[in-house]
Amino acid sequence: MADPKLVRFRLDPANPPMANWSRFDAMTEDERHAAALADPDAQPATEEQLAKARRRPDVKAIREKLGLTVEVFASRFGLSPGLVHDWETGTRWPDRPAQMLLRVIEREPETVARVAAE
């Protein structure tokens, strides 16, 4: 049964909603912050929540730090180039095991490359 309080709609890519940014642009940083805090559905995370949060690895930053193309990065670490591309563009997100692998690649790339080549 559908929730009567839930409103569903589909965005039409050919006719996106228009935003009038002039009001926002006219606000000071303090006014923007106060407006954000006034929205009960979008409260900022608490320090405790931020401390518990797990951040996804930045795949593109890891790859670029190693100086590798998408294709070479994928090949070296046993990944699909399409998957690496999707991670970098945000089309897909790495699942938990992939996040762990990416963190190990970030810290010990040569070890992961050696194991992937075995």
ChimeraX attribute file (.defattr): number of C-alpha atoms within 10 A of each C-alpha:
attribute: neighborCount
match mode: 1-to-1
recipient: residues
	/A:1	3
	/A:2	6
	/A:3	6
	/A:4	6
	/A:5	6
	/A:6	7
	/A:7	7
	/A:8	5
	/A:9	6
	/A:10	5
	/A:11	8
	/A:12	8
	/A:13	7
	/A:14	6
	/A:15	7
	/A:16	8
	/A:17	9
	/A:18	6
	/A:19	6
	/A:20	8
	/A:21	8
	/A:22	8
	/A:23	7
	/A:24	11
	/A:25	10
	/A:26	10
	/A:27	12
	/A:28	10
	/A:29	11
	/A:30	9
	/A:31	12
	/A:32	14
	/A:33	11
	/A:34	11
	/A:35	11
	/A:36	14
	/A:37	13
	/A:38	11
	/A:39	10
	/A:40	8
	/A:41	8
	/A:42	9
	/A:43	10
	/A:44	12
	/A:45	10
	/A:46	9
	/A:47	9
	/A:48	8
	/A:49	10
	/A:50	11
	/A:51	9
	/A:52	9
	/A:53	10
	/A:54	8
	/A:55	8
	/A:56	15
	/A:57	18
	/A:58	14
	/A:59	23
	/A:60	17
	/A:61	12
	/A:62	18
	/A:63	20
	/A:64	12
	/A:65	10
	/A:66	13
	/A:67	11
	/A:68	14
	/A:69	13
	/A:70	21
	/A:71	14
	/A:72	14
	/A:73	20
	/A:74	18
	/A:75	15
	/A:76	18
	/A:77	20
	/A:78	14
	/A:79	16
	/A:80	14
	/A:81	16
	/A:82	12
	/A:83	16
	/A:84	21
	/A:85	17
	/A:86	15
	/A:87	17
	/A:88	18
	/A:89	12
	/A:90	10
	/A:91	9
	/A:92	12
	/A:93	17
	/A:94	19
	/A:95	10
	/A:96	10
	/A:97	9
	/A:98	14
	/A:99	17
	/A:100	14
	/A:101	16
	/A:102	22
	/A:103	17
	/A:104	14
	/A:105	19
	/A:106	19
	/A:107	12
	/A:108	11
	/A:109	17
	/A:110	14
	/A:111	13
	/A:112	18
	/A:113	16
	/A:114	11
	/A:115	12
	/A:116	13
	/A:117	11
	/A:118	5
